[in-house]
Amino acid sequence: MSLPKPRACMVIADLDVGMKFSQPYTITDEDIRKFGEISGDFNPAHFNDEYAKSTRFGNRIAHGMISVAKFSGIFGMDMPGLGTIWASQSAKFLAPVQIGEPYTAIAEVKEVTAKSATFETYCVDKDGNRVLEGEGVVFPIPAKVRDGMGDDLNTLLDK
């Protein structure tokens, strides 16, 4: 099995305040099962329909961290992409994420320094309502590393 390749390899100089990347997603029962196995979080709010009916949400909901994890894909694959190190992330959960419903994860460049970029990170539902918001800091691949890759860069990217 071949793994997907990053679609971009941006360095600090490629990033400007206001740049955005959006990734649509829908969380499935399979995603919840896998996340439970990885995290060890088998809270019945995520797994048990009868229990979940008695909660304030009235039905099963997705783990909030699944939505946060969408930014790992954005940062490592699309913006900035290959070689990016995700240094920190804050998250505020504003509303439950429903299983089987469409959402969009959005990362917007908020600040660029000599070595890092700060992103406003948020997820919205199909009506544009925020269900999660936070801030992520990343270290894109250094220009000297990317530039030193030569033709090898093209084999590492999905182009």
Sequence and secondary structure as in RCSB ss.txt:
>XXXX:A:sequence
MSLPKPRACMVIADLDVGMKFSQPYTITDEDIRKFGEISGDFNPAHFNDEYAKSTRFGNRIAHGMISVAKFSGIF
GMDMPGLGTIWASQSAKFLAPVQIGEPYTAIAEVKEVTAKSATFETYCVDKDGNRVLEGEGVVFPIPAKVRDGMG
DDLNTLLDK
>XXXX:A:secstr
      S B  GGG  TT EEEEEEE  HHHHHHHHHHH    HHHH HHHHHTSTTSS B  HHHHHHHHHHII
IIISSBTT EEEEE  EE S  BTT EEEEEEEEEEE SS EEEEEEEEETTS EEEEEEEEEE   HHHHHHTT
THHHHHS  
